[in-house]
Amino acid sequence: MYNALQYRPFVLIFLLFATFVACTQKEAAGDQAAPSGNATLDKLNAQIKSNPKNAALYYARAEAYFGLEGFDEAISDLNQAIAIDSSKAEYYHLLADAYLDYFKSYKALKTIETAASRFPQRIPTLLKLSEFQMILRLHKESMQSIDRVLKIDPQNAEAFFMFGMNFKQTGDTARAINSFQTAIENDPDLVDAWINLGQLHAALGNAIAKRYFETATRIDPKNIEALHAQGYYLQSIGDLKGSLAIFKKINRIDPNYAEGYFNAGLLLMDMDSIESAYKKFDATIKASPVHIQAFFYRGVAAEIMGKKQQARADYEQALKLAPDYQKAKEGLERMR
């Protein structure tokens, strides 16, 4: 005869366990589900709440958090996505990026190593492993990873580019140039290789550097990194007007790029256009309110223009951001 009392303890244990599991799943799906004020996040929160076993949704929310520098939340979501579906290399890639940007380089490296072991023939994963190893100055290991790529694809331009980056970082300029040259021979549109060739030749004082920078900006006219490198090069060879035109072009493309305004300001200072320089440093600060040098140089411009109160305020702000900034200390002394 069935005795309900006999089985009641086991029923209670089962119910408690089931409740615990349900609550755990709910917390995993909804611990970030409070209204965020961000339309994308709020939409994803609602989707995850109704579909808590969809790995793609966690990945999408992790991308959103990563873009907002919410690294704890991104890492949590990515681990959840991988727990549900470990077959997506891009989940590991973004998790490694999140760890690296969160200053957890060991975890970043281990994550991408795991990805490379799971997807040993996937070239983008092997290249990313090589990149992370190079960033952490594990050059021998990075080159070994590149060799793995070249065994799969002997003409892979990105692999030769990574060889170049390793050689450049270790000071082997000749081999770096040869590697970047091979990279553009295999992929003439590889802008980063053209930029690096320009920088290396510029450091050697070779006039051919100009052609490399021009090629990079011709391939991708809106590439900020390429334009910045070109502008800096023109400044270094004394073409101040040409350099200024480049930095102004950068800020037409990206009005929030603080370094464009800042470099334009420095050039205008050299050209004795102090009031215009002041405006550029002002624009720099609006784009980047913690730009220490912009406060200092705006102070210098203000001092030259006779605006001592403004100069004093700028020097003081520079020192708040960098208490050991000697030039700012000297500027402040002049204002007393």
Secondary structure, DSSP 4 states (H G I P E B T S, - for coil): ---HHHHHHHHHHHHHHHHHHHHHHHHHHHTT-S--S-HHHHHHHHHHHH-TT-HHHHHHHHHHHHHTT-HHHHHHHHHHHHHH-TT-HHHHHHHHHHHHHTT-HHHHHHHHHHHHHHSTT-HHHHHHHHHHHHHTT-HHHHHHHHHHHHHH-TT-HHHHHHHHHHHHHTT-HHHHHHHHHHHHHH-TT-HHHHHHHHHHHHHTT-TTHHHHHHHHHHH-TT-HHHHHHHHHHHHHTT-HHHHHHHHHHHHHH-TT-HHHHHHHHHHHHHTT-HHHHHHHHHHHHHH-TT-HHHHHHHHHHHHHTT-HHHHHHHHHHHHHH-TT-HHHHHHHHHT-
